[in-house]
């Protein structure tokens, strides 16, 4: 009961701290990031408005929405005034914004090089705190047949089992595949393990007549292509 009494409604805020009214009167572009987040969380406490709480959260993430977008429920819930429901609202809104950004660029259905493969796979591999290994399956004309998540790992690695990879490729009757995994560290440089695995999979593909066209290492701000760098 005490927690409920400590919350203050938007109507009780000072005029300058009413982002809903500001959006209605001036349009969504007039609001700061903190004011938009304040609308999501709805209420602050007796000592802090939702706008002030939002500013505190943003400050923690260096006012970088990309960094905030990587935060999970448990992490956001550590902020005083943010419970699970409010954390979920923030995460859902930022994910919608990310997806909207991706839909503005049409995802290619035919792979013409590393850039088009990156655009297909990027949405699955950015803003992750762990590694994931994905695969694009291509037809003889390089059309995308399917995208498959092969494995999820920890902060520093994931397992890519060649038997699983080529079993899936054979099931889809793929002529070629493109491999991809992310580096949460944002370091695009391949590790020695990445290089060894790529060579191993490339050799296995030659035996099965399934060409490993490329292996992408994807980070939040770009990618490394084994094919482009001549290291495949």
PyMOL commands that set and color helices and strands:
alter all, ss='L'
color gray80, all
select helices_A, chain A and resi 2-5+10-12+15-17+19-26+28-30+33-41+50-60+65-69+73-76+84-103+114-125+162-171+192-208
alter helices_A, ss='H'
color red, helices_A
select strands_A, chain A and resi 132-138+144-152+176-182+211-219+222-225
alter strands_A, ss='S'
color yellow, strands_A
deselect
rebuild
show_as cartoon
